[in-house]
Amino acid sequence: MQFGLFYEHQSPAPFSAEGDHETFQNALSELELADALGYDYAWLVEHHFLEEYSHSSAPEVFLGALSQRTKRMRLGHGICVMPPKINHPVRVAERIATLDLLSGGRVDWGTGESGTAMELEGFGVEYDTKKAAWREATEQCANMLTMNPYPGHDGEFFSMPTRNIVPKPLQKPHPPLWVACSRRDTILHAARNGMGALVFGFAAPEQAGKWVEEYYDIIKSDECVPIGHAVNPNVAIVTALSVNEDEQVAIDRGTEGFKFFGYSLGFYAAFGKTVPGHSTVWEDFKKAEGSIDDNHGNGGIGTPDQVYEHCKAYADVGVDQIIFVQQTGPANHDHIVESLKLFASTAMPKLKAGEEERLAKKEAELAPYVEAALARKAQVALPEMVKEEIAEVRSFGLRKKDAGTFVNTRSDRGGGLAIVADDPMAPVAQNPTEKAE
């Protein structure tokens, strides 16, 4: 199986720019090390306004930096928030393509809706329409990444004219598509759309196995019609990781942070209330910490052998990737580094044994089903436009010249960069017998 690392950039109060700077730099160092150690993916969330829980509001910037410090690791948006009021689809397409070029084609494009009142209401997104907004934006963004030009769109959540979105990604037709999942129905929703399932439901292996079986049954069925222009048949499960040769040390180092992760997630999604700019999530957590159940039996917290068995249980039921949450609560950078190294030198080699053969066998088995799914997509895909169908776009200057209102306010200020205000080819166009001087 494959292994990823998941970062929220948590920052318990009292937080500061200096503290966030250290958190970001530590994360870059940890992931650079993880790349060298053989971890396969880095996953960065996108959240907004969630004080203490997640300060990862611009993952595309962080991943851009990470692209220059890693060589082989896949760089995943886990996830990119898709409703157009939060991220216009054009901006998503441009950022995804640019990151793919910077990284040499290593981007994975996770998508989602967002689910907190703090975020959705902050951008004016209605809770009841967020799934429809996600679908419209994701489908159109995939079109933008593949079509030349994009024919435009007149939808419920955004509209725009024909434009050619540049640059285009290195991966064809576009980077692998994923969607955030938290329960069975959203995992099956991922399969119906031909997307990888990023499962944040923290399911036990037995339950995960049932979900995996149902997911791949749909991938192989007529229900699978890709939302994008490729199929990404993969299931990834998020869990904890704190490894030490001494079980109690692993527990002591991991428990507080992972408990805070679960508490702060629940705070913003389920039970909390806060005054922006005056968050008390960490303070409230410390008061409640003793009443929060431990989850050592179902998490990647323990000795190398214990964590190996934990991961193997997921591999045995067909999970493709385990994503380890890192940097939770007041994380200790040195402890994270030690844990990453120990897992990579003990459990990981055994769990990765035969991975190339597994992937090749899986690809061959799924090939006819993927081909059939793409054929179903072709029946509903937008047709490519021919040049004669595309309306030309006239510059504002040209429009003002036509109206007789143009005033040249530009000047050649030297420096070797002359700004051309008039088309030097216009005389030739008007009188083909003359040459432009």
C-alpha positions as CSV (number, residue, x, y, z in Angstrom):
1,M,0.0,0.0,0.0
2,Q,0.9,3.7,-0.2
3,F,1.4,6.2,2.6
4,G,0.6,9.9,2.8
5,L,1.0,12.6,5.4
6,F,-1.8,15.0,6.3
7,Y,-1.3,18.6,7.6
8,E,-3.8,21.1,9.0
9,H,-1.2,23.5,10.4
10,Q,-2.8,23.5,13.8
11,S,-2.0,26.4,16.1
12,P,-3.4,26.3,19.6
13,A,-4.0,29.7,21.2
14,P,-2.3,32.0,22.0
15,F,-1.1,31.8,18.4
16,S,1.1,34.3,16.6
17,A,2.7,35.0,13.2
18,E,6.0,33.8,14.7
19,G,4.4,30.6,15.9
20,D,2.8,29.9,12.5
21,H,6.1,30.6,10.8
22,E,7.7,27.9,12.9
23,T,4.8,25.5,12.2
24,F,5.0,26.0,8.4
25,Q,8.8,25.7,8.4
26,N,8.7,22.5,10.5
27,A,6.1,21.1,8.1
28,L,8.3,21.8,5.1
29,S,11.3,20.1,6.8
30,E,9.2,17.1,7.9
31,L,7.8,16.6,4.4
32,E,11.2,17.0,2.7
33,L,12.5,14.3,5.0
34,A,9.4,12.1,4.3
35,D,10.1,12.4,0.6
36,A,13.6,11.0,1.1
37,L,12.2,8.3,3.4
38,G,9.8,7.0,0.8
39,Y,6.4,8.4,1.9
40,D,4.3,8.7,-1.2
41,Y,1.9,11.7,-0.7
42,A,1.7,15.1,1.1
43,W,-1.9,16.2,1.7
44,L,-2.7,19.8,2.7
45,V,-6.1,20.9,3.7
46,E,-7.8,24.2,2.8
47,H,-9.7,25.9,5.7
48,H,-10.7,29.4,6.3
49,F,-11.3,31.3,9.6
50,L,-10.9,28.2,11.7
51,E,-8.6,29.6,14.5
52,E,-6.4,27.1,16.2
53,Y,-7.8,24.1,14.3
54,S,-6.3,24.9,10.9
55,H,-4.3,27.8,9.7
56,S,-3.8,26.2,6.2
57,S,-5.8,28.7,4.2
58,A,-3.5,28.8,1.1
59,P,-2.3,25.3,0.5
60,E,-1.4,26.0,-3.1
61,V,1.3,28.4,-1.8
62,F,2.6,25.9,0.7
63,L,2.6,23.1,-1.9
64,G,4.4,25.3,-4.4
65,A,7.2,25.7,-1.9
66,L,7.1,22.0,-1.1
67,S,7.4,21.2,-4.9
68,Q,10.9,22.7,-4.8
69,R,12.0,20.7,-1.8
70,T,10.8,17.3,-2.9
71,K,11.6,15.0,-5.8
72,R,9.1,12.1,-5.9
73,M,6.3,12.7,-3.4
74,R,2.9,13.4,-4.8
75,L,1.5,16.8,-3.7
76,G,-2.2,16.6,-2.8
77,H,-4.9,19.1,-2.2
78,G,-6.8,17.5,0.6
79,I,-9.0,19.3,-0.3
80,C,-9.5,22.3,-2.5
81,V,-12.8,23.9,-1.5
82,M,-14.8,24.2,-4.8
83,P,-17.9,26.3,-4.3
84,P,-17.3,29.3,-6.6
85,K,-18.0,31.9,-3.9
86,I,-15.0,30.6,-2.1
87,N,-12.7,29.7,-5.1
88,H,-13.7,30.7,-8.6
89,P,-13.2,27.6,-10.9
90,V,-10.8,29.5,-13.2
91,R,-8.5,30.3,-10.3
92,V,-8.6,26.7,-9.1
93,A,-7.7,25.5,-12.7
94,E,-4.9,28.0,-13.0
95,R,-3.4,27.1,-9.6
96,I,-3.7,23.3,-10.2
97,A,-2.0,23.6,-13.6
98,T,0.7,25.9,-12.3
99,L,1.5,23.6,-9.4
100,D,1.6,20.6,-11.7
101,L,4.1,22.4,-13.9
102,L,6.3,23.4,-10.9
103,S,6.2,19.9,-9.5
104,G,6.9,18.1,-12.7
105,G,3.5,16.5,-12.8
106,R,3.1,15.4,-9.2
107,V,-0.3,17.0,-8.2
108,D,-3.3,15.2,-6.9
109,W,-6.5,17.3,-7.0
110,G,-8.7,16.6,-4.0
111,T,-12.0,18.5,-3.9
112,G,-14.7,19.2,-1.4
113,E,-17.5,21.5,-0.3
114,S,-16.5,22.7,3.2
115,G,-18.9,22.0,6.1
116,T,-18.6,24.6,8.8
117,A,-20.8,27.6,9.5
118,M,-17.6,29.7,10.1
119,E,-16.4,29.1,6.5
120,L,-19.6,28.8,4.5
121,E,-21.2,31.8,6.0
122,G,-17.9,33.7,5.8
123,F,-18.1,33.5,2.0
124,G,-21.9,33.7,1.7
125,V,-22.3,30.0,0.6
126,E,-25.7,28.5,1.5
127,Y,-25.4,25.1,3.3
128,D,-28.2,23.6,1.3
129,T,-26.6,24.4,-2.1
130,K,-23.0,23.6,-1.3
131,K,-23.1,20.1,-2.9
132,A,-24.6,21.4,-6.1
133,A,-22.0,24.2,-6.1
134,W,-19.2,21.7,-5.7
135,R,-20.5,19.5,-8.5
136,E,-20.9,22.4,-11.0
137,A,-17.5,23.9,-10.2
138,T,-15.6,20.6,-10.2
139,E,-17.0,19.5,-13.5
140,Q,-16.4,22.8,-15.1
141,C,-12.9,23.2,-13.7
142,A,-12.0,19.8,-15.2
143,N,-13.2,21.1,-18.5
144,M,-11.1,24.2,-18.1
145,L,-8.0,22.1,-17.6
146,T,-8.6,20.0,-20.7
147,M,-10.4,22.2,-23.3
148,N,-8.7,24.6,-25.7
149,P,-10.6,26.9,-25.4
150,Y,-13.0,26.4,-22.6
151,P,-16.4,27.3,-24.2
152,G,-17.8,29.2,-21.3
153,H,-20.6,28.4,-18.9
154,D,-23.9,29.8,-17.8
155,G,-24.7,28.0,-14.6
156,E,-26.5,28.3,-11.3
157,F,-23.3,29.2,-9.3
158,F,-21.1,31.0,-11.9
159,S,-21.1,32.2,-15.4
160,M,-18.3,33.2,-17.8
161,P,-17.7,33.6,-21.6
162,T,-15.4,31.6,-23.8
163,R,-11.8,31.8,-22.6
164,N,-8.7,29.7,-22.9
165,I,-7.4,28.9,-19.4
166,V,-3.6,28.8,-19.3
167,P,-1.3,27.2,-18.4
168,K,-2.5,23.6,-18.9
169,P,-1.3,20.9,-16.5
170,L,1.6,18.5,-17.3
171,Q,-0.5,15.4,-16.4
172,K,-3.1,14.5,-19.1
173,P,-6.0,15.0,-19.2
174,H,-5.6,16.5,-15.8
175,P,-4.3,15.6,-12.3
176,P,-6.1,12.7,-10.5
177,L,-9.4,13.8,-9.0
178,W,-10.4,13.0,-5.4
179,V,-13.3,14.0,-3.2
180,A,-13.5,14.3,0.6
181,C,-15.7,11.5,2.2
182,S,-16.8,11.1,5.8
183,R,-19.3,8.2,5.6
184,R,-20.5,5.4,3.4
185,D,-22.8,7.4,1.1
186,T,-20.1,9.9,0.2
187,I,-17.7,7.1,-0.6
188,L,-20.2,5.6,-3.0
189,H,-20.7,9.1,-4.4
190,A,-17.0,9.3,-5.1
191,A,-17.2,6.0,-7.1
192,R,-20.2,7.1,-9.1
193,N,-18.1,10.2,-10.2
194,G,-15.0,8.2,-11.0
195,M,-13.1,9.9,-8.2
196,G,-10.7,8.7,-5.5
197,A,-12.2,8.6,-2.0
198,L,-10.4,10.6,0.6
199,V,-12.0,9.1,3.7
200,F,-11.9,11.3,6.8
201,G,-14.3,9.0,8.7
202,F,-11.6,7.3,10.7
203,A,-13.2,3.9,10.1
204,A,-12.0,0.6,11.7
205,P,-10.6,-1.9,9.2
206,E,-13.7,-4.1,9.2
207,Q,-15.9,-1.2,8.3
208,A,-13.4,0.2,5.8
209,G,-13.3,-3.2,4.0
210,K,-17.1,-3.1,3.4
211,W,-16.8,0.4,2.0
212,V,-13.9,-0.5,-0.3
213,E,-15.8,-3.5,-1.7
214,E,-18.9,-1.3,-2.4
215,Y,-16.7,1.4,-3.9
216,Y,-15.0,-0.8,-6.4
217,D,-18.3,-2.6,-7.3
218,I,-19.6,0.8,-8.4
219,I,-16.4,1.7,-10.3
220,K,-17.0,-1.5,-12.3
221,S,-20.7,-0.7,-12.9
222,D,-22.7,1.5,-15.3
223,E,-23.2,3.8,-12.4
224,C,-19.7,5.2,-12.8
225,V,-19.7,8.3,-15.0
226,P,-16.6,10.4,-14.4
227,I,-17.1,14.0,-13.3
228,G,-13.7,14.8,-14.9
229,H,-12.0,13.3,-17.9
230,A,-10.3,10.4,-16.2
231,V,-11.0,7.8,-13.6
232,N,-9.0,7.7,-10.3
233,P,-10.0,4.4,-8.6
234,N,-8.5,4.7,-5.1
235,V,-9.5,4.7,-1.5
236,A,-7.4,6.4,1.1
237,I,-8.1,6.3,4.9
238,V,-6.9,8.9,7.4
239,T,-5.5,7.8,10.7
240,A,-3.0,8.8,13.4
241,L,0.8,8.0,13.5
242,S,3.0,8.1,16.6
243,V,5.6,5.4,16.7
244,N,8.2,4.5,19.3
245,E,10.0,1.4,20.4
246,D,8.4,2.1,23.8
247,E,4.6,1.9,23.5
248,Q,4.0,4.2,26.4
249,V,6.3,6.9,24.9
250,A,4.3,6.6,21.7
251,I,1.1,7.1,23.6
252,D,2.4,10.0,25.7
253,R,3.7,11.8,22.6
254,G,0.7,11.2,20.4
255,T,-2.4,11.3,22.7
256,E,-2.7,15.0,23.5
257,G,-2.3,16.2,19.9
258,F,-4.6,13.6,18.4
259,K,-7.3,14.2,21.0
260,F,-7.0,18.0,20.3
261,F,-7.4,17.2,16.6
262,G,-10.6,15.3,17.2
263,Y,-11.9,17.9,19.7
264,S,-11.2,20.9,17.5
265,L,-12.7,19.3,14.5
266,G,-15.9,18.5,16.4
267,F,-15.9,22.0,17.9
268,Y,-16.1,23.8,14.5
269,A,-18.3,21.1,12.9
270,A,-20.7,19.9,15.6
271,F,-20.9,21.5,19.0
272,G,-18.8,24.7,19.3
273,K,-19.5,28.4,19.3
274,T,-16.8,31.1,19.2
275,V,-16.3,34.8,18.8
276,P,-14.0,35.5,15.9
277,G,-10.7,36.8,17.1
278,H,-11.2,35.5,20.6
279,S,-11.1,31.7,20.2
280,T,-10.7,29.5,23.2
281,V,-10.6,26.1,21.5
282,W,-7.3,24.9,23.2
283,E,-8.4,26.3,26.6
284,D,-11.7,24.5,26.3
285,F,-10.1,21.3,25.2
286,K,-7.8,21.2,28.2
287,K,-10.8,21.4,30.5
288,A,-12.5,18.5,28.6
289,E,-9.4,16.4,27.8
290,G,-9.9,13.9,30.7
291,S,-13.4,13.0,29.5
292,I,-12.4,12.3,25.9
293,D,-11.9,8.6,25.2
294,D,-8.6,7.3,24.0
295,N,-8.5,5.5,20.7
296,H,-5.2,3.6,20.9
297,G,-6.6,0.3,19.8
298,N,-7.7,1.7,16.4
299,G,-5.0,4.2,15.7
300,G,-1.4,4.2,14.5
301,I,-0.1,4.9,18.0
302,G,2.3,2.4,19.5
303,T,5.4,0.3,18.7
304,P,6.5,-0.5,15.1
305,D,5.0,-4.0,15.3
306,Q,1.7,-2.6,16.6
307,V,1.5,0.1,14.0
308,Y,2.4,-2.5,11.3
309,E,-0.5,-4.7,12.3
310,H,-2.8,-1.7,12.3
311,C,-1.8,-0.7,8.8
312,K,-1.8,-4.3,7.5
313,A,-5.4,-4.7,8.6
314,Y,-6.3,-1.9,6.2
315,A,-4.2,-3.3,3.4
316,D,-5.8,-6.7,3.8
317,V,-9.3,-5.2,3.1
318,G,-8.1,-3.4,0.0
319,V,-7.4,0.2,1.2
320,D,-5.0,1.7,-1.3
321,Q,-3.4,4.4,0.9
322,I,-3.2,5.3,4.6
323,I,-2.8,9.0,5.3
324,F,-1.2,9.8,8.7
325,V,-2.3,13.0,10.4
326,Q,0.7,15.0,11.6
327,Q,1.5,18.2,13.5
328,T,-1.6,18.0,15.8
329,G,-2.0,20.3,18.7
330,P,1.2,21.7,20.2
331,A,3.2,19.2,18.1
332,N,6.9,18.5,18.8
333,H,8.9,18.6,15.6
334,D,11.7,16.3,16.9
335,H,9.1,13.7,18.0
336,I,7.5,13.8,14.5
337,V,10.8,13.4,12.8
338,E,11.7,10.4,15.0
339,S,8.4,8.8,14.4
340,L,8.5,9.2,10.6
341,K,12.0,7.7,10.5
342,L,11.1,4.8,12.7
343,F,8.0,3.9,10.7
344,A,9.9,4.2,7.4
345,S,12.7,1.9,8.6
346,T,10.5,-0.8,10.2
347,A,6.9,-1.2,9.2
348,M,6.8,0.6,5.8
349,P,9.2,-1.7,3.8
350,K,7.0,-4.7,4.8
351,L,3.8,-3.0,3.9
352,K,5.2,-1.7,0.6
353,A,6.5,-5.1,-0.5
354,G,4.9,-6.1,-3.8
355,E,3.3,-2.7,-4.3
356,E,4.4,-2.3,-7.9
357,E,2.9,-5.7,-8.7
358,R,-0.3,-4.9,-6.9
359,L,-0.7,-1.7,-8.8
360,A,0.0,-3.3,-12.1
361,K,-2.5,-6.1,-11.4
362,K,-5.1,-3.6,-10.3
363,E,-4.7,-1.4,-13.3
364,A,-5.0,-4.4,-15.7
365,E,-8.1,-5.6,-13.9
366,L,-9.8,-2.2,-13.9
367,A,-8.8,-1.2,-17.4
368,P,-12.0,-2.4,-19.3
369,Y,-14.2,-0.8,-16.6
370,V,-12.3,2.5,-16.8
371,E,-12.6,2.4,-20.6
372,A,-16.4,1.8,-20.3
373,A,-16.7,4.7,-17.8
374,L,-14.9,7.1,-20.1
375,A,-17.1,6.0,-23.0
376,R,-20.1,7.0,-20.9
377,K,-18.5,10.3,-20.1
378,A,-17.9,10.9,-23.8
379,Q,-21.7,10.8,-24.4
380,V,-22.2,13.8,-22.1
381,A,-19.0,15.7,-22.6
382,L,-18.9,19.2,-24.1
383,P,-17.9,19.3,-27.8
384,E,-14.7,21.1,-28.8
385,M,-15.3,24.5,-30.4
386,V,-14.0,25.4,-33.9
387,K,-12.5,28.9,-34.4
388,E,-15.4,30.2,-36.4
389,E,-17.7,29.6,-33.4
390,I,-15.6,31.7,-31.0
391,A,-16.4,35.4,-30.6
392,E,-13.3,37.6,-30.7
393,V,-12.5,39.7,-27.7
394,R,-11.7,43.3,-28.5
395,S,-9.4,45.3,-26.1
396,F,-10.9,48.2,-24.2
397,G,-8.5,50.5,-26.1
398,L,-9.9,49.3,-29.4
399,R,-13.5,49.8,-28.2
400,K,-12.7,53.3,-27.1
401,K,-11.1,54.0,-30.5
402,D,-14.2,52.8,-32.2
403,A,-16.3,55.1,-30.0
404,G,-13.9,58.0,-30.5
405,T,-13.1,58.3,-26.8
406,F,-9.6,56.8,-26.7
407,V,-6.9,58.9,-25.0
408,N,-3.3,57.6,-24.9
409,T,-2.2,57.9,-21.3
410,R,0.8,55.6,-21.8
411,S,4.3,56.9,-22.5
412,D,7.6,55.4,-23.3
413,R,9.5,56.0,-20.1
414,G,12.7,54.4,-21.3
415,G,14.3,51.2,-20.0
416,G,14.0,49.5,-23.3
417,L,10.3,48.6,-22.8
418,A,8.2,50.5,-25.3
419,I,4.5,50.3,-24.7
420,V,2.7,50.0,-28.1
421,A,-0.6,51.9,-28.0
422,D,-1.5,51.5,-31.7
423,D,-1.4,48.4,-33.8
424,P,1.7,48.6,-36.0
425,M,0.0,46.2,-38.5
426,A,-3.1,48.3,-38.9
427,P,-1.9,50.2,-42.0
428,V,-1.3,46.9,-43.7
429,A,-4.7,45.5,-42.7
430,Q,-6.4,48.7,-44.1
431,N,-4.3,48.9,-47.3
432,P,-2.5,45.6,-48.2
433,T,-0.4,47.4,-50.8
434,E,1.4,49.4,-48.1
435,K,4.0,48.1,-45.8
436,A,4.0,48.8,-42.1
437,E,7.0,51.0,-41.1
